[in-house]
Amino acid sequence: MRLLQRSLEVSLETMKVIQCRDLQNRNTEYHERIIALVHRNIKQIQSRVA
């Protein structure tokens, strides 16, 4: 099993995704799915940051 590493950066001021990259600093094959997942859960993320 290959372990995949992703990096996700979200602005705490605007609650928008700034970047989502893989280990080699490229867009991942799951890029759009990851962004959509974050957007669907942004309220929950906000509540944990506050």
C-alpha distance matrix in Angstrom:
0.0 3.8 6.4 9.4 12.9 16.0 19.7 22.2 25.9 28.5 32.3 33.8 37.2 36.4 33.2 31.8 28.5 29.3 26.0 22.3 20.3 16.9 16.3 18.7 21.3 21.0 21.0 17.6 17.1 17.4 20.5 23.1 21.2 20.7 24.4 25.5 23.7 25.4 28.7 28.6 28.2 30.4 33.1 30.9 29.7 33.4 34.4 32.0 33.2 36.9
3.8 0.0 3.8 6.3 9.8 13.0 16.6 19.4 23.1 25.9 29.6 31.4 34.7 33.9 30.9 29.3 25.8 26.3 22.8 19.3 16.9 13.4 12.6 14.9 17.6 17.5 17.8 14.6 14.6 15.2 17.9 20.9 19.4 18.6 22.1 23.8 22.2 23.6 26.9 27.3 26.9 28.8 31.7 29.7 28.1 31.7 33.1 30.7 31.5 35.2
6.4 3.8 0.0 3.8 6.7 10.1 13.5 16.4 19.9 22.8 26.4 28.0 31.4 30.9 27.8 26.5 23.1 23.6 20.3 16.8 14.8 11.5 10.6 13.7 15.9 16.3 16.5 13.5 14.3 14.2 16.5 19.5 18.0 16.6 20.0 21.9 20.0 21.0 24.5 25.0 24.2 25.9 28.8 26.6 24.9 28.4 29.7 27.2 27.9 31.7
9.4 6.3 3.8 0.0 3.8 6.7 10.3 13.1 16.8 19.7 23.3 25.2 28.4 27.7 24.8 23.1 19.6 20.0 16.7 13.2 11.1 7.8 7.8 10.9 12.6 12.8 12.8 9.9 11.1 11.0 12.9 16.2 15.0 13.4 16.7 18.8 17.4 18.1 21.5 22.4 21.8 23.3 26.4 24.6 22.7 26.1 27.8 25.5 25.9 29.7
12.9 9.8 6.7 3.8 0.0 3.8 7.0 10.2 13.6 16.7 20.2 22.1 25.4 24.9 22.2 20.7 17.2 17.2 14.0 10.8 8.7 6.0 5.6 9.3 10.4 11.4 11.8 9.7 12.0 11.6 12.4 15.9 15.1 12.7 15.5 18.2 16.7 16.7 20.2 21.5 20.6 21.5 24.7 23.0 20.6 23.7 25.6 23.2 23.2 27.0
16.0 13.0 10.1 6.7 3.8 0.0 3.8 6.6 10.2 13.2 16.8 18.9 22.0 21.3 18.6 16.9 13.4 13.5 10.3 7.1 5.7 4.5 6.2 9.4 8.9 9.7 9.4 7.8 10.7 9.8 9.6 13.0 12.6 9.8 12.1 15.1 14.0 13.5 16.8 18.6 17.8 18.3 21.7 20.4 17.8 20.8 23.1 20.9 20.7 24.4
19.7 16.6 13.5 10.3 7.0 3.8 0.0 3.8 6.7 10.2 13.4 15.7 18.7 18.3 16.0 14.4 11.0 10.6 7.7 5.5 5.2 6.2 7.6 10.2 8.6 10.1 10.0 9.8 13.1 12.0 10.6 13.7 13.9 10.5 11.7 15.1 14.2 12.7 15.9 18.1 17.1 16.8 20.2 19.2 16.1 18.7 21.2 19.1 18.2 21.9
22.2 19.4 16.4 13.1 10.2 6.6 3.8 0.0 3.8 6.6 10.2 12.5 15.4 14.8 12.3 10.7 7.4 7.8 5.8 4.4 6.7 8.9 11.1 13.3 10.9 11.8 10.8 10.9 13.9 12.0 10.0 12.3 12.4 8.8 9.1 12.5 11.7 9.6 12.5 15.0 14.0 13.3 16.7 16.1 13.0 15.3 18.1 16.4 15.5 19.0
25.9 23.1 19.9 16.8 13.6 10.2 6.7 3.8 0.0 3.8 6.7 9.3 12.0 11.7 9.8 8.6 5.9 5.4 5.2 6.4 9.0 11.9 13.8 15.5 12.5 13.8 13.0 13.9 17.0 15.2 12.6 14.3 15.0 11.5 10.5 13.9 13.5 10.5 12.7 15.7 14.4 12.8 16.0 15.9 12.4 13.8 16.9 15.5 13.7 16.9
28.5 25.9 22.8 19.7 16.7 13.2 10.2 6.6 3.8 0.0 3.8 6.2 8.8 8.3 6.0 5.5 4.4 5.4 7.3 8.9 12.2 15.2 17.4 19.1 16.0 16.8 15.4 16.3 19.0 16.7 14.0 14.8 15.3 12.0 10.2 12.9 12.6 9.0 10.5 13.6 12.2 9.8 12.8 13.2 9.8 10.6 14.0 13.2 11.3 14.1
32.3 29.6 26.4 23.3 20.2 16.8 13.4 10.2 6.7 3.8 0.0 3.8 5.4 5.5 5.0 5.5 6.4 6.4 9.5 12.0 15.2 18.4 20.4 21.7 18.4 19.4 18.2 19.6 22.3 20.2 17.2 17.6 18.5 15.4 13.2 15.6 15.6 11.9 12.4 15.6 14.3 11.1 13.5 14.5 11.2 10.6 14.2 13.8 11.1 13.2
33.8 31.4 28.0 25.2 22.1 18.9 15.7 12.5 9.3 6.2 3.8 0.0 3.8 5.8 5.2 7.8 9.4 10.1 13.0 15.1 18.2 21.2 23.0 24.7 21.6 22.7 21.5 22.5 25.2 22.7 20.0 20.3 20.6 17.5 15.4 17.3 16.7 12.9 13.4 16.0 14.0 10.6 12.0 12.8 9.5 8.1 11.3 11.1 7.9 9.5
37.2 34.7 31.4 28.4 25.4 22.0 18.7 15.4 12.0 8.8 5.4 3.8 0.0 3.8 5.8 8.2 10.9 11.2 14.7 17.3 20.5 23.8 25.8 27.0 23.7 24.6 23.4 24.8 27.3 25.0 22.0 21.9 22.6 19.8 17.2 18.9 18.9 15.2 14.8 17.5 16.0 12.3 13.3 15.0 12.2 9.9 13.1 13.7 10.6 11.0
36.4 33.9 30.9 27.7 24.9 21.3 18.3 14.8 11.7 8.3 5.5 5.8 3.8 0.0 3.8 5.4 8.8 9.7 13.3 15.9 19.4 22.8 25.3 26.4 22.9 23.3 21.6 23.0 25.2 22.9 19.7 19.2 20.1 17.7 14.7 16.1 16.7 13.2 12.1 15.1 14.3 10.6 12.0 14.4 12.0 10.1 13.7 14.8 12.3 13.0
33.2 30.9 27.8 24.8 22.2 18.6 16.0 12.3 9.8 6.0 5.0 5.2 5.8 3.8 0.0 3.8 6.8 9.0 12.0 13.8 17.5 20.7 23.2 24.7 21.6 21.8 19.8 20.7 22.8 20.1 17.3 16.8 17.2 14.6 11.9 13.2 13.2 9.6 8.9 11.8 10.7 7.1 9.1 11.0 8.5 7.4 11.2 12.1 10.2 11.7
31.8 29.3 26.5 23.1 20.7 16.9 14.4 10.7 8.6 5.5 5.5 7.8 8.2 5.4 3.8 0.0 3.8 6.2 9.2 11.2 14.9 18.3 21.1 22.3 18.9 18.8 16.6 17.9 19.9 17.5 14.4 13.8 14.9 12.5 9.4 11.2 12.1 8.8 8.0 11.6 11.4 8.5 11.4 13.4 10.9 10.8 14.5 15.2 13.5 15.4
28.5 25.8 23.1 19.6 17.2 13.4 11.0 7.4 5.9 4.4 6.4 9.4 10.9 8.8 6.8 3.8 0.0 3.8 5.7 7.4 11.1 14.5 17.4 18.5 15.3 15.1 13.1 14.2 16.5 14.4 11.2 11.3 12.6 9.9 7.1 10.0 10.9 7.9 8.4 12.0 11.9 9.9 13.4 14.5 11.8 12.7 16.3 16.2 14.7 17.3
29.3 26.3 23.6 20.0 17.2 13.5 10.6 7.8 5.4 5.4 6.4 10.1 11.2 9.7 9.0 6.2 3.8 0.0 3.8 7.2 10.2 13.9 16.3 16.9 13.3 13.7 12.4 14.4 17.2 15.8 12.3 13.2 15.0 12.4 10.0 13.3 14.3 11.4 12.2 15.8 15.6 13.4 16.8 17.8 14.7 15.4 19.0 18.5 16.5 19.1
26.0 22.8 20.3 16.7 14.0 10.3 7.7 5.8 5.2 7.3 9.5 13.0 14.7 13.3 12.0 9.2 5.7 3.8 0.0 3.8 6.4 10.1 12.7 13.3 9.8 10.0 8.9 10.9 14.0 13.0 9.7 11.5 13.4 10.7 9.2 13.0 13.8 11.7 13.1 16.5 16.4 15.0 18.7 19.2 16.1 17.5 20.9 20.0 18.4 21.4
22.3 19.3 16.8 13.2 10.8 7.1 5.5 4.4 6.4 8.9 12.0 15.1 17.3 15.9 13.8 11.2 7.4 7.2 3.8 0.0 3.8 7.2 10.3 11.4 8.6 8.3 6.7 7.6 10.8 9.6 6.8 9.4 10.7 7.9 7.8 11.6 12.0 10.6 12.8 15.7 15.7 15.1 18.9 18.9 16.1 18.2 21.3 20.1 19.2 22.5
20.3 16.9 14.8 11.1 8.7 5.7 5.2 6.7 9.0 12.2 15.2 18.2 20.5 19.4 17.5 14.9 11.1 10.2 6.4 3.8 0.0 3.8 6.8 7.6 5.1 5.2 5.0 6.0 9.7 9.7 7.7 11.2 12.6 10.2 10.9 14.5 14.8 14.0 16.4 19.0 19.0 18.7 22.4 22.1 19.3 21.6 24.6 23.0 22.1 25.5
16.9 13.4 11.5 7.8 6.0 4.5 6.2 8.9 11.9 15.2 18.4 21.2 23.8 22.8 20.7 18.3 14.5 13.9 10.1 7.2 3.8 0.0 3.8 5.5 5.2 5.5 6.3 5.5 9.0 9.6 9.1 12.9 13.6 11.5 13.3 16.5 16.4 16.1 18.9 21.0 20.9 21.2 24.8 24.0 21.3 24.0 26.6 24.8 24.2 27.8
16.3 12.6 10.6 7.8 5.6 6.2 7.6 11.1 13.8 17.4 20.4 23.0 25.8 25.3 23.2 21.1 17.4 16.3 12.7 10.3 6.8 3.8 0.0 3.8 5.6 7.4 9.5 8.9 12.1 13.1 12.9 16.7 17.2 15.0 16.9 20.1 19.6 19.2 22.2 24.3 23.8 24.0 27.5 26.4 23.6 26.2 28.7 26.4 25.7 29.4
18.7 14.9 13.7 10.9 9.3 9.4 10.2 13.3 15.5 19.1 21.7 24.7 27.0 26.4 24.7 22.3 18.5 16.9 13.3 11.4 7.6 5.5 3.8 0.0 3.8 5.6 8.9 9.4 12.5 14.3 13.7 17.4 18.7 16.9 18.3 21.6 21.8 21.3 23.9 26.3 26.2 26.2 29.8 29.1 26.2 28.6 31.3 29.3 28.3 31.9
21.3 17.6 15.9 12.6 10.4 8.9 8.6 10.9 12.5 16.0 18.4 21.6 23.7 22.9 21.6 18.9 15.3 13.3 9.8 8.6 5.1 5.2 5.6 3.8 0.0 3.8 6.9 8.7 12.3 13.6 12.0 15.5 17.2 15.2 15.9 19.5 20.0 19.1 21.4 24.1 24.1 23.6 27.3 26.9 23.9 26.0 29.0 27.2 25.9 29.4
21.0 17.5 16.3 12.8 11.4 9.7 10.1 11.8 13.8 16.8 19.4 22.7 24.6 23.3 21.8 18.8 15.1 13.7 10.0 8.3 5.2 5.5 7.4 5.6 3.8 0.0 3.8 6.1 9.3 11.2 9.6 13.0 15.1 13.8 14.4 17.8 18.7 18.4 20.4 23.0 23.5 23.3 27.1 27.0 24.3 26.6 29.6 28.2 27.2 30.5
21.0 17.8 16.5 12.8 11.8 9.4 10.0 10.8 13.0 15.4 18.2 21.5 23.4 21.6 19.8 16.6 13.1 12.4 8.9 6.7 5.0 6.3 9.5 8.9 6.9 3.8 0.0 3.8 6.7 8.1 6.0 9.2 11.5 10.7 11.2 14.3 15.6 15.6 17.3 19.8 20.7 20.7 24.5 24.6 22.3 24.6 27.6 26.6 25.8 29.1
17.6 14.6 13.5 9.9 9.7 7.8 9.8 10.9 13.9 16.3 19.6 22.5 24.8 23.0 20.7 17.9 14.2 14.4 10.9 7.6 6.0 5.5 8.9 9.4 8.7 6.1 3.8 0.0 3.8 5.2 4.9 8.5 9.7 9.1 10.8 13.4 14.1 14.8 17.0 18.8 19.7 20.4 24.1 23.8 21.7 24.5 27.2 26.0 25.7 29.2
17.1 14.6 14.3 11.1 12.0 10.7 13.1 13.9 17.0 19.0 22.3 25.2 27.3 25.2 22.8 19.9 16.5 17.2 14.0 10.8 9.7 9.0 12.1 12.5 12.3 9.3 6.7 3.8 0.0 3.8 5.6 8.0 8.8 9.6 11.7 13.4 14.2 15.8 17.7 19.0 20.3 21.6 25.2 24.9 23.3 26.2 28.8 27.8 27.9 31.3
17.4 15.2 14.2 11.0 11.6 9.8 12.0 12.0 15.2 16.7 20.2 22.7 25.0 22.9 20.1 17.5 14.4 15.8 13.0 9.6 9.7 9.6 13.1 14.3 13.6 11.2 8.1 5.2 3.8 0.0 3.8 5.7 5.3 6.1 8.7 10.0 10.5 12.4 14.3 15.4 16.7 18.1 21.7 21.3 19.9 22.9 25.3 24.5 24.9 28.2
20.5 17.9 16.5 12.9 12.4 9.6 10.6 10.0 12.6 14.0 17.2 20.0 22.0 19.7 17.3 14.4 11.2 12.3 9.7 6.8 7.7 9.1 12.9 13.7 12.0 9.6 6.0 4.9 5.6 3.8 0.0 3.8 5.5 5.3 6.3 8.7 10.0 10.9 12.5 14.4 15.7 16.4 20.1 20.2 18.5 21.1 23.9 23.3 23.2 26.4
23.1 20.9 19.5 16.2 15.9 13.0 13.7 12.3 14.3 14.8 17.6 20.3 21.9 19.2 16.8 13.8 11.3 13.2 11.5 9.4 11.2 12.9 16.7 17.4 15.5 13.0 9.2 8.5 8.0 5.7 3.8 0.0 3.8 5.5 5.2 6.1 8.6 10.0 10.6 12.2 14.4 15.2 18.8 19.4 18.2 20.6 23.4 23.3 23.4 26.3
21.2 19.4 18.0 15.0 15.1 12.6 13.9 12.4 15.0 15.3 18.5 20.6 22.6 20.1 17.2 14.9 12.6 15.0 13.4 10.7 12.6 13.6 17.2 18.7 17.2 15.1 11.5 9.7 8.8 5.3 5.5 3.8 0.0 3.8 5.5 5.1 6.1 8.7 9.9 10.5 12.4 14.1 17.5 17.5 16.8 19.6 21.9 21.7 22.4 25.4
20.7 18.6 16.6 13.4 12.7 9.8 10.5 8.8 11.5 12.0 15.4 17.5 19.8 17.7 14.6 12.5 9.9 12.4 10.7 7.9 10.2 11.5 15.0 16.9 15.2 13.8 10.7 9.1 9.6 6.1 5.3 5.5 3.8 0.0 3.8 5.5 5.1 6.3 8.7 9.9 10.8 12.1 15.6 15.3 14.0 16.9 19.4 18.8 19.2 22.4
24.4 22.1 20.0 16.7 15.5 12.1 11.7 9.1 10.5 10.2 13.2 15.4 17.2 14.7 11.9 9.4 7.1 10.0 9.2 7.8 10.9 13.3 16.9 18.3 15.9 14.4 11.2 10.8 11.7 8.7 6.3 5.2 5.5 3.8 0.0 3.8 5.4 5.2 6.2 8.7 10.0 10.4 14.1 14.7 13.2 15.5 18.4 18.3 18.3 21.1
25.5 23.8 21.9 18.8 18.2 15.1 15.1 12.5 13.9 12.9 15.6 17.3 18.9 16.1 13.2 11.2 10.0 13.3 13.0 11.6 14.5 16.5 20.1 21.6 19.5 17.8 14.3 13.4 13.4 10.0 8.7 6.1 5.1 5.5 3.8 0.0 3.8 5.5 5.1 6.1 8.7 9.9 13.1 13.9 13.5 15.7 18.2 18.7 19.3 21.8
23.7 22.2 20.0 17.4 16.7 14.0 14.2 11.7 13.5 12.6 15.6 16.7 18.9 16.7 13.2 12.1 10.9 14.3 13.8 12.0 14.8 16.4 19.6 21.8 20.0 18.7 15.6 14.1 14.2 10.5 10.0 8.6 6.1 5.1 5.4 3.8 0.0 3.8 5.5 5.2 6.3 8.6 11.6 11.4 11.2 14.0 16.0 16.1 17.2 19.9
25.4 23.6 21.0 18.1 16.7 13.5 12.7 9.6 10.5 9.0 11.9 12.9 15.2 13.2 9.6 8.8 7.9 11.4 11.7 10.6 14.0 16.1 19.2 21.3 19.1 18.4 15.6 14.8 15.8 12.4 10.9 10.0 8.7 6.3 5.2 5.5 3.8 0.0 3.8 5.5 5.2 5.8 9.4 9.5 8.3 10.9 13.4 13.5 14.0 16.7
28.7 26.9 24.5 21.5 20.2 16.8 15.9 12.5 12.7 10.5 12.4 13.4 14.8 12.1 8.9 8.0 8.4 12.2 13.1 12.8 16.4 18.9 22.2 23.9 21.4 20.4 17.3 17.0 17.7 14.3 12.5 10.6 9.9 8.7 6.2 5.1 5.5 3.8 0.0 3.8 5.4 5.2 8.5 10.0 9.5 11.1 13.8 14.8 15.2 17.2
28.6 27.3 25.0 22.4 21.5 18.6 18.1 15.0 15.7 13.6 15.6 16.0 17.5 15.1 11.8 11.6 12.0 15.8 16.5 15.7 19.0 21.0 24.3 26.3 24.1 23.0 19.8 18.8 19.0 15.4 14.4 12.2 10.5 9.9 8.7 6.1 5.2 5.5 3.8 0.0 3.8 5.9 7.9 8.9 9.9 11.8 13.5 14.8 16.1 17.9
28.2 26.9 24.2 21.8 20.6 17.8 17.1 14.0 14.4 12.2 14.3 14.0 16.0 14.3 10.7 11.4 11.9 15.6 16.4 15.7 19.0 20.9 23.8 26.2 24.1 23.5 20.7 19.7 20.3 16.7 15.7 14.4 12.4 10.8 10.0 8.7 6.3 5.2 5.4 3.8 0.0 3.8 5.5 5.4 6.4 8.8 10.2 11.1 12.7 14.7
30.4 28.8 25.9 23.3 21.5 18.3 16.8 13.3 12.8 9.8 11.1 10.6 12.3 10.6 7.1 8.5 9.9 13.4 15.0 15.1 18.7 21.2 24.0 26.2 23.6 23.3 20.7 20.4 21.6 18.1 16.4 15.2 14.1 12.1 10.4 9.9 8.6 5.8 5.2 5.9 3.8 0.0 3.8 5.4 4.9 6.1 8.6 10.0 10.5 12.3
33.1 31.7 28.8 26.4 24.7 21.7 20.2 16.7 16.0 12.8 13.5 12.0 13.3 12.0 9.1 11.4 13.4 16.8 18.7 18.9 22.4 24.8 27.5 29.8 27.3 27.1 24.5 24.1 25.2 21.7 20.1 18.8 17.5 15.6 14.1 13.1 11.6 9.4 8.5 7.9 5.5 3.8 0.0 3.8 5.4 5.0 6.2 8.8 10.0 10.7
30.9 29.7 26.6 24.6 23.0 20.4 19.2 16.1 15.9 13.2 14.5 12.8 15.0 14.4 11.0 13.4 14.5 17.8 19.2 18.9 22.1 24.0 26.4 29.1 26.9 27.0 24.6 23.8 24.9 21.3 20.2 19.4 17.5 15.3 14.7 13.9 11.4 9.5 10.0 8.9 5.4 5.4 3.8 0.0 3.8 5.4 5.2 6.5 8.9 10.3
29.7 28.1 24.9 22.7 20.6 17.8 16.1 13.0 12.4 9.8 11.2 9.5 12.2 12.0 8.5 10.9 11.8 14.7 16.1 16.1 19.3 21.3 23.6 26.2 23.9 24.3 22.3 21.7 23.3 19.9 18.5 18.2 16.8 14.0 13.2 13.5 11.2 8.3 9.5 9.9 6.4 4.9 5.4 3.8 0.0 3.8 5.5 5.3 6.4 8.9
33.4 31.7 28.4 26.1 23.7 20.8 18.7 15.3 13.8 10.6 10.6 8.1 9.9 10.1 7.4 10.8 12.7 15.4 17.5 18.2 21.6 24.0 26.2 28.6 26.0 26.6 24.6 24.5 26.2 22.9 21.1 20.6 19.6 16.9 15.5 15.7 14.0 10.9 11.1 11.8 8.8 6.1 5.0 5.4 3.8 0.0 3.8 5.4 5.2 6.2
34.4 33.1 29.7 27.8 25.6 23.1 21.2 18.1 16.9 14.0 14.2 11.3 13.1 13.7 11.2 14.5 16.3 19.0 20.9 21.3 24.6 26.6 28.7 31.3 29.0 29.6 27.6 27.2 28.8 25.3 23.9 23.4 21.9 19.4 18.4 18.2 16.0 13.4 13.8 13.5 10.2 8.6 6.2 5.2 5.5 3.8 0.0 3.8 5.5 5.5
32.0 30.7 27.2 25.5 23.2 20.9 19.1 16.4 15.5 13.2 13.8 11.1 13.7 14.8 12.1 15.2 16.2 18.5 20.0 20.1 23.0 24.8 26.4 29.3 27.2 28.2 26.6 26.0 27.8 24.5 23.3 23.3 21.7 18.8 18.3 18.7 16.1 13.5 14.8 14.8 11.1 10.0 8.8 6.5 5.3 5.4 3.8 0.0 3.8 5.7
33.2 31.5 27.9 25.9 23.2 20.7 18.2 15.5 13.7 11.3 11.1 7.9 10.6 12.3 10.2 13.5 14.7 16.5 18.4 19.2 22.1 24.2 25.7 28.3 25.9 27.2 25.8 25.7 27.9 24.9 23.2 23.4 22.4 19.2 18.3 19.3 17.2 14.0 15.2 16.1 12.7 10.5 10.0 8.9 6.4 5.2 5.5 3.8 0.0 3.8
36.9 35.2 31.7 29.7 27.0 24.4 21.9 19.0 16.9 14.1 13.2 9.5 11.0 13.0 11.7 15.4 17.3 19.1 21.4 22.5 25.5 27.8 29.4 31.9 29.4 30.5 29.1 29.2 31.3 28.2 26.4 26.3 25.4 22.4 21.1 21.8 19.9 16.7 17.2 17.9 14.7 12.3 10.7 10.3 8.9 6.2 5.5 5.7 3.8 0.0
